[in-house]
């Protein structure tokens, strides 16, 4: 193996595999010209007395008579052109490849597989196994079973297309080594290969007008038009910001996460423990959680806390738990708590809404002064936002000894969390915090002692706190996704910015609906309307299907109301962009104008 100088300023940026007779010298070094013979041999080539070498695009001129080379390349180029056109047409006809695809995928395959043993370092291609500091010779062998040709052919490319594409793995940059050597443009060999096999913006003109974004799909960059994005207004799992999805997709791939996917991290590893502590730190900072509260990351969801809260915070089943009923979820929490002890209704939003609200049961929230709360209650449970009926609790009791337990799943970044009156806050992950399948429980430390020792550890807040949320194997990938979402919230401006955007989104949609009151109705009292779940109806219910159909045509989904109330619901959590809201507002106006 010849000695290889490996300097960033003159190392070749693109090469071309060729076959040479074995008697030709294996390497030549003359100034800035390099010919590098990689020890890649196969039995077939060895039988012919040939070996594959990688040659700098310039240095081939130093090996042969220039005229003979031009004649040889001219004939070879014409032959390859015809063969390549036939192969590419064959592939296109079978829907296996398209000229317009992003050829960064091909480059990525070259970087990962054997044809050249390269990895990316900044904008350079550095041979693996060659120490950049000492220029040591490389004895690394290319596995013929994992070479680039095999990788491309495995992707159902025609064998000729696979061979030709494997020959070209770098885009043409005018400032590349050919230009530095004083020649204008690139070497004819390289240019031929690029024109034939590497369509790019330089060859085929700029991208069509309109913003396009880079997304990573299956570990490779693909370009997807913005029109491909579907805007979801579903109640949960919620819509995610694109940039968060990109970061998550990279974390799932070993090549972007230190050689090991986050799906493979051990929950006992230092990496995961650091990740989990970062999530807790982000929650504490964003929600301004006092130090006398502990943050638990638990599997399951908010519904599981319907059962866990009463058995942990009410050791004596004869001691009642007070409930403020403002919607379906608070009713389910009450029914679950009833299974383990006494419950009381401190405020009945169903009856109050029927009497005072515009839309019947639960269409208005009883004022806090009307709540009938017992001093001997274990705690007072309330649901801060009601996703089904579209209302929220704006006022909470102040200065009482009975702790408040709040289900803040759908507005945890927006709810007025008065920690001095709270005993516990919990939230499912799938609306504002991260993915479905886990819950965040923030509990006052002194309440942990209420958990009975007879409880199975898996159902004990105290046991989870003592184990630092590592009592059992945690949902490691979900915790990673939550970290990415919380980091995005922090980077975007934190809780204050999320509240500002929520107010802006709600004002835009409510305003559009009220502007066409002859078409739409909002069945929730104005002072109790939710910021995150906007419920509305068409006065002519026979047009409901048309409204949803038109929304789908505009790539908006999830607008159907809950099956128990009908109508429509636009759920707009932290991840819903102002662009999505703008499209919905435009459609609300357009549908109304249609009559």
C-alpha positions in Angstrom: 0.0 0.0 0.0 1.6 3.3 -1.0 2.1 6.1 1.4 -0.8 8.6 1.2 -0.5 12.3 2.1 -3.8 13.3 3.6 -4.0 17.1 3.8 -7.4 18.8 3.7 -6.2 21.5 1.3 -5.1 19.2 -1.5 -6.7 15.8 -0.9 -8.9 14.9 -3.8 -12.6 15.6 -3.4 -13.9 13.3 -6.1 -12.5 10.1 -7.6 -13.4 7.6 -10.2 -12.9 3.8 -10.0 -11.2 2.3 -13.1 -9.6 -1.0 -14.0 -5.9 -1.1 -14.8 -3.6 -3.9 -16.0 -1.7 -5.4 -13.1 1.7 -4.5 -14.6 1.1 -0.8 -14.5 2.7 0.8 -11.4 0.4 0.8 -8.4 1.0 4.4 -7.4 2.6 7.5 -8.6 3.4 10.7 -6.6 4.4 13.8 -8.5 3.7 17.1 -6.8 0.0 17.3 -6.2 -1.0 14.3 -8.3 -2.0 11.1 -6.6 -2.8 7.6 -7.7 -4.0 5.4 -4.8 -4.3 1.6 -5.2 -6.8 0.2 -2.7 -6.3 -3.5 -1.9 -9.7 -4.4 -3.1 -9.5 -7.7 -5.1 -12.1 -10.2 -6.0 -11.5 -13.6 -7.5 -13.0 -12.6 -10.8 -10.8 -9.6 -11.3 -7.8 -11.4 -10.0 -8.3 -14.1 -12.7 -8.2 -11.4 -15.3 -5.1 -9.9 -13.9 -7.0 -6.7 -13.0 -7.6 -4.8 -9.8 -9.8 -1.9 -8.9 -8.0 1.3 -8.2 -9.2 4.8 -7.2 -7.6 7.6 -9.2 -7.6 11.3 -8.6 -9.4 12.9 -11.5 -6.3 14.9 -12.5 -3.5 12.3 -12.1 -4.7 10.0 -14.9 -3.2 12.4 -17.3 0.2 11.8 -15.8 0.0 8.0 -16.4 -0.8 7.7 -20.1 -0.2 9.5 -23.3 -2.8 12.3 -23.4 -4.0 11.6 -26.9 -4.4 7.9 -26.3 -6.3 8.7 -23.2 -8.6 11.1 -25.0 -9.3 8.5 -27.7 -9.9 5.8 -25.1 -12.2 8.0 -23.1 -14.1 9.3 -26.1 -15.0 5.7 -27.1 -15.7 4.6 -23.6 -17.8 7.7 -22.9 -20.0 7.1 -25.9 -20.5 3.5 -25.0 -21.3 4.3 -21.3 -23.6 7.0 -22.4 -25.7 4.6 -24.4 -25.6 1.9 -21.8 -26.5 4.4 -19.0 -29.4 5.8 -20.8 -30.8 2.4 -21.4 -30.3 1.4 -17.8 -31.8 4.5 -16.4 -34.8 4.3 -18.8 -35.2 0.7 -17.7 -35.3 1.7 -14.0 -37.7 4.6 -14.6 -40.1 2.3 -16.4 -40.1 0.0 -13.5 -40.6 2.9 -10.9 -37.3 1.9 -9.2 -35.5 5.3 -9.6 -36.3 8.8 -10.7 -33.9 11.4 -12.1 -35.4 14.0 -9.8 -34.6 12.1 -6.6 -32.2 13.6 -4.2 -28.8 12.1 -5.0 -27.5 12.8 -1.5 -28.9 9.3 -0.9 -26.3 7.9 -3.3 -23.6 9.9 -1.7 -24.7 8.7 1.7 -24.5 5.1 0.5 -21.0 5.7 -0.8 -20.0 7.2 2.5 -21.4 4.2 4.4 -20.3 1.3 2.2 -17.1 -0.1 1.0 -16.2 1.7 -2.3 -13.5 3.9 -1.0 -13.9 3.4 2.8 -14.8 7.0 3.3 -16.5 9.0 6.0 -17.5 12.7 6.0 -15.5 15.2 8.0 -16.6 18.7 7.5 -16.7 19.1 3.7 -13.9 16.6 3.1 -13.8 12.9 2.5 -11.3 11.3 4.8 -10.2 7.7 4.3 -11.0 5.6 7.3 -8.0 3.8 8.7 -5.5 6.5 7.6 -4.4 8.6 10.6 -4.7 12.2 9.5 -1.9 13.2 11.9 0.8 10.8 11.0 -0.2 9.8 7.5 0.0 6.1 8.3 -0.6 3.6 5.4 -4.0 1.9 5.5 -4.3 -1.9 5.3 -8.0 -1.9 5.6 -9.8 -4.1 3.2 -13.0 -3.6 1.4 -15.5 -6.3 2.0 -16.7 -7.2 -1.5 -20.1 -8.4 0.0 -20.8 -4.9 1.5 -19.5 -2.7 -1.3 -21.3 0.2 -2.8 -22.3 -1.8 -5.9 -24.0 -4.4 -3.7 -25.7 -1.7 -1.7 -27.1 0.1 -4.7 -28.1 -3.2 -6.4 -29.9 -4.2 -3.2 -32.0 -1.1 -3.6 -33.4 -2.7 -6.9 -31.3 -0.6 -9.2 -30.4 -2.1 -12.5 -26.9 -3.6 -12.3 -25.5 -1.1 -14.9 -27.1 1.8 -13.1 -25.7 0.6 -9.8 -22.2 0.3 -11.3 -22.3 3.7 -12.9 -23.7 5.4 -9.9 -21.0 3.8 -7.7 -18.4 5.5 -9.9 -19.5 9.0 -9.1 -20.0 10.0 -5.4 -19.2 13.6 -5.2 -21.0 16.7 -6.5 -19.2 19.0 -8.9 -17.7 22.1 -7.1 -16.0 24.6 -9.4 -13.6 25.3 -6.5 -12.5 21.7 -6.3 -9.0 20.3 -6.8 -9.1 20.7 -10.6 -9.7 24.4 -10.3 -7.0 24.7 -7.7 -4.5 23.0 -10.1 -5.0 25.9 -12.6 -7.4 24.1 -15.0 -10.8 25.6 -15.7 -13.6 23.4 -14.5 -13.4 19.7 -13.8 -11.6 16.9 -15.6 -13.5 15.5 -18.5 -13.9 12.1 -16.9 -15.4 13.6 -13.8 -17.6 16.0 -15.7 -18.9 13.2 -18.0 -19.9 11.2 -15.0 -21.6 14.1 -13.3 -23.6 15.1 -16.3 -24.7 11.5 -16.9 -25.3 10.3 -13.5 -25.5 13.1 -11.0 -28.4 15.5 -11.9 -28.2 18.6 -9.6 -29.2 22.2 -9.4 -26.0 23.2 -11.3 -26.9 20.8 -14.2 -30.6 21.1 -14.4 -31.3 24.6 -13.1 -32.7 25.7 -9.7 -35.5 24.0 -7.8 -39.1 25.0 -8.6 -40.3 28.1 -6.9 -41.7 27.6 -3.4 -40.1 26.8 -0.1 -38.8 23.3 0.3 -37.4 21.7 3.4 -34.9 19.0 4.2 -36.2 16.0 6.1 -34.3 12.9 7.1 -36.1 9.8 6.1 -34.6 6.4 6.9 -31.3 7.9 7.7 -30.9 9.8 4.5 -31.8 13.3 3.5 -34.8 13.7 1.2 -36.4 16.8 -0.1 -40.1 17.1 0.5 -42.2 20.0 -0.7 -44.1 21.9 2.0 -47.4 21.0 0.4 -46.8 17.4 1.6 -47.3 18.5 5.2 -50.7 17.7 6.6 -51.9 19.9 9.4 -53.5 17.9 12.3 -56.0 19.5 14.7 -56.6 16.2 16.5 -57.1 16.2 20.3 -54.2 13.9 20.8 -51.7 12.6 19.9 -51.0 16.2 18.9 -49.2 17.8 16.0 -45.4 18.2 16.4 -43.1 20.9 15.0 -41.2 19.7 12.0 -37.8 20.6 13.5 -38.5 18.5 16.5 -39.5 15.6 14.3 -36.2 16.0 12.4 -34.1 15.9 15.6 -36.0 12.8 16.8 -35.5 11.0 13.6 -31.8 11.6 13.8 -31.7 10.3 17.3 -33.3 7.0 16.2 -30.4 6.4 13.9 -27.0 5.1 15.1 -25.1 7.3 12.6 -26.4 10.4 14.3 -26.4 9.3 17.9 -22.8 8.1 18.6 -23.2 4.7 17.0 -26.2 3.5 19.1 -29.8 4.4 18.6 -31.6 5.9 21.5 -34.0 2.9 21.1 -31.1 0.8 22.2 -29.9 2.8 25.2 -29.9 0.9 28.5 -32.0 2.6 31.1 -29.1 2.0 33.5 -26.5 3.7 31.2 -25.0 7.1 32.2 -26.4 8.5 28.9 -30.0 7.7 29.7 -29.7 8.9 33.3 -28.3 12.2 32.1 -31.2 12.4 29.6 -33.8 11.8 32.2 -32.3 14.4 34.6 -32.3 16.9 31.7 -36.0 16.3 31.1 -36.7 16.9 34.8 -34.6 20.0 34.8 -36.4 21.4 31.7 -39.8 20.7 33.3 -38.7 22.4 36.6 -37.4 25.4 34.7 -40.3 25.8 32.2 -43.0 25.3 34.8 -41.2 27.1 37.7 -41.6 24.1 39.9 -40.4 24.7 43.5 -37.8 22.5 45.1 -40.2 21.0 47.5 -41.9 19.2 44.6 -40.6 16.0 43.0 -41.0 15.3 39.3 -41.8 11.7 38.3 -41.7 10.3 34.7 -44.1 7.4 34.7 -45.2 4.9 32.0 -48.9 4.9 31.1 -50.7 8.2 30.9 -53.0 10.6 32.7 -55.8 8.1 32.9 -53.6 5.9 35.1 -53.4 8.7 37.5 -57.1 8.6 38.0 -56.4 5.4 39.9 -53.0 6.1 41.3 -53.8 9.5 42.9 -56.6 8.3 45.3 -54.7 5.1 46.4 -51.6 7.2 47.1 -53.0 10.4 48.6 -55.9 8.9 50.5 -54.6 6.0 52.7 -58.0 5.9 54.5 -60.7 5.0 52.0 -63.3 6.5 54.3 -61.9 9.9 53.8 -63.6 11.6 50.8 -62.0 13.1 47.7 -63.8 16.2 46.3 -64.2 16.6 42.6 -65.1 19.5 40.4 -66.9 18.1 37.4 -66.4 20.2 34.3 -66.4 17.5 31.6 -66.1 13.9 30.6 -62.5 13.4 31.9 -63.3 14.8 35.4 -66.3 12.4 35.5 -64.0 9.5 34.6 -61.6 10.5 37.3 -64.4 10.5 39.9 -65.7 7.2 38.8 -62.2 5.6 39.1 -61.6 7.1 42.5 -65.0 5.8 43.7 -63.6 2.3 43.3 -61.1 2.8 46.1 -63.1 5.0 48.6 -65.4 7.8 49.2 -65.9 10.7 46.7 -67.9 13.9 46.7 -69.0 16.4 44.0 -67.9 19.8 45.0 -69.2 21.4 41.8 -71.4 20.0 39.1 -70.6 21.6 35.7 -73.2 19.5 33.9 -76.1 21.0 35.9 -74.5 24.5 35.9 -73.9 24.5 32.2 -77.4 23.3 31.4 -78.8 26.3 33.4 -76.2 29.0 32.5 -74.3 28.0 29.4 -75.2 28.4 25.7 -74.8 24.8 24.8 -76.3 22.7 27.6 -74.3 20.5 29.9 -70.7 21.5 30.7 -71.0 24.6 28.5 -70.1 26.8 31.4 -67.8 26.3 34.4 -69.3 26.9 37.9 -67.6 29.9 39.6 -65.2 29.0 42.4 -67.3 30.8 45.0 -70.0 28.2 44.3 -67.8 25.2 45.0 -68.8 23.2 48.0 -65.5 22.0 49.4 -65.1 19.9 52.6 -62.3 20.7 55.0 -61.8 17.0 55.7 -61.3 16.0 52.1 -58.0 14.2 51.2 -57.7 16.5 48.2 -59.7 18.5 45.7 -59.4 17.2 42.1 -60.1 19.3 39.1 -59.4 19.2 35.3 -57.9 22.4 34.2 -59.0 22.2 30.5 -61.8 20.1 29.0 -60.9 18.9 25.6 -64.3 17.4 24.6 -66.6 20.4 25.4 -64.0 23.1 24.9 -63.9 24.8 28.3 -61.3 25.7 30.9 -61.1 26.4 34.6 -59.8 30.0 35.0 -60.0 30.3 38.8 -58.8 28.0 41.6 -59.4 28.1 45.4 -56.7 30.0 47.3 -55.3 29.5 50.7 -57.0 26.3 51.7 -55.3 23.5 53.7 -56.8 20.8 51.4 -54.3 20.3 48.5 -55.4 20.6 44.9 -54.7 17.8 42.5 -54.9 19.1 38.9 -55.1 17.1 35.7 -53.4 19.6 33.3 -52.8 17.3 30.4 -54.1 19.6 27.7 -52.8 23.0 28.9 -49.9 22.3 31.3 -47.9 25.1 29.7 -50.8 27.6 30.0 -52.7 26.8 33.2 -52.2 29.1 36.2 -50.1 26.8 38.3 -50.3 28.3 41.8 -47.8 26.0 43.5 -48.6 27.2 47.0 -52.1 25.8 46.7 -51.2 22.7 44.7 -50.4 19.2 46.0 -50.0 17.5 42.7 -50.1 18.2 39.0 -50.2 15.5 36.4 -50.3 15.4 32.6 -50.3 12.9 29.8 -47.5 13.4 27.4 -49.3 13.4 24.0 -50.7 16.9 23.9 -48.0 19.4 24.9 -45.1 17.5 26.4 -44.2 14.7 24.0 -45.5 11.4 22.8 -48.3 9.2 24.0 -47.5 6.4 26.5 -46.2 8.3 29.5 -47.2 10.8 32.1 -45.5 13.5 34.1 -46.4 13.7 37.8 -45.3 16.7 39.9 -46.0 16.0 43.5 -45.3 17.9 46.8 -42.6 15.9 48.7 -44.5 15.7 51.9 -47.5 14.0 50.2 -45.3 11.1 49.2 -45.5 9.8 52.8 -49.2 9.3 52.3 -48.5 6.3 50.2 -49.3 3.2 52.1 -46.5 0.7 52.5 -48.9 -2.1 51.5 -49.1 -0.7 47.9 -47.4 -2.6 45.2 -44.2 -0.5 44.4 -45.3 -0.1 40.8 -48.4 1.8 42.0 -46.6 3.8 44.6 -45.5 7.4 44.0 -43.2 7.1 46.9 -41.5 4.0 45.4 -41.1 5.8 42.0 -39.6 8.8 43.7 -37.1 6.8 45.7 -36.1 5.0 42.5 -35.8 8.3 40.6 -38.4 7.1 38.1 -36.2 4.0 37.4 -38.3 1.5 39.4 -38.9 -0.4 36.2 -37.6 -0.1 32.7 -38.8 3.4 31.7 -40.0 4.3 28.2 -36.5 5.5 27.2 -37.4 6.5 23.6 -40.5 8.4 24.8 -38.3 10.3 27.4 -35.9 11.2 24.6 -38.8 12.5 22.5 -40.1 14.5 25.4 -36.6 16.1 25.9 -36.6 17.3 22.3 -40.1 18.8 22.6 -39.3 20.5 25.9 -36.0 21.8 24.5 -37.9 23.3 21.5 -40.3 25.0 23.9 -37.4 26.5 25.8 -35.7 27.6 22.6 -38.9 29.2 21.3 -39.2 31.4 24.4 -40.6 29.1 27.1 -44.0 29.1 28.8 -44.6 32.8 28.3 -44.2 32.4 24.5 -46.4 29.3 24.4 -49.2 31.3 26.2 -48.8 34.2 23.8 -49.1 31.9 20.8 -52.1 30.1 22.4 -53.9 33.4 22.9 -53.1 34.4 19.3 -54.3 31.1 17.9 -57.5 31.2 19.9 -58.2 34.8 19.1 -57.8 34.1 15.4 -60.1 31.1 15.2 -62.8 32.4 17.6 -62.8 35.7 15.8 -63.3 34.0 12.4 -66.2 31.9 13.8 -67.9 34.9 15.4 -67.5 36.9 12.2 -69.9 34.4 10.6 -72.4 33.9 13.4 -75.1 33.1 10.8 -73.1 30.0 9.9 -71.3 28.9 13.0 -72.1 28.7 16.7 -69.8 28.3 19.7 -71.5 26.3 22.4 -69.3 27.5 25.3 -69.7 30.6 27.5 -67.2 33.2 26.3 -65.5 33.6 29.7 -64.9 29.8 29.9 -63.7 29.0 26.4 -60.6 26.9 26.0 -57.4 28.2 24.5 -56.4 24.8 23.2 -59.6 23.0 22.1 -62.0 25.2 20.2 -65.4 23.5 19.8 -67.9 24.8 17.3 -70.9 23.7 15.2 -72.6 24.5 12.0 -76.1 25.8 12.4 -77.0 23.7 9.4 -75.7 20.3 10.6 -76.5 18.7 7.2 -73.3 20.4 5.9 -71.0 18.8 8.5 -69.7 16.3 6.0 -69.0 19.0 3.4 -67.0 21.0 5.9 -64.8 18.1 6.8 -64.4 17.1 3.2 -63.3 20.6 2.2 -60.8 20.7 5.1 -59.3 17.4 4.0 -58.9 18.8 0.5 -56.8 21.6 2.1 -54.8 19.0 4.0 -56.3 19.7 7.4 -57.5 16.7 9.5 -58.7 16.0 13.0 -61.4 18.6 13.0 -64.3 16.3 13.8 -65.9 16.8 17.2 -65.8 14.1 19.9 -68.4 11.4 19.2 -70.2 12.3 22.4 -70.9 15.9 21.4 -70.6 16.0 17.6 -69.8 19.2 15.7 -66.2 20.2 15.2 -63.2 20.7 17.3 -59.9 22.4 16.5 -57.2 21.3 19.0 -54.3 23.7 19.0 -51.5 22.6 21.3 -48.0 23.9 21.5 -46.8 22.1 18.3 -49.6 23.6 16.1 -48.0 26.3 13.9 -49.5 29.7 13.2 -49.3 28.7 9.5 -51.7 25.8 10.2 -54.1 28.1 12.1 -53.9 30.6 9.3 -55.0 28.0 6.9 -57.9 27.0 9.1 -59.0 30.6 9.5 -59.0 31.1 5.7 -61.1 28.0 5.3 -63.6 29.1 7.9 -64.1 32.3 6.0 -64.2 30.5 2.6 -66.8 28.0 3.8 -69.0 30.7 5.2 -68.8 32.8 2.0 -69.8 29.7 0.0 -73.1 29.9 1.9 
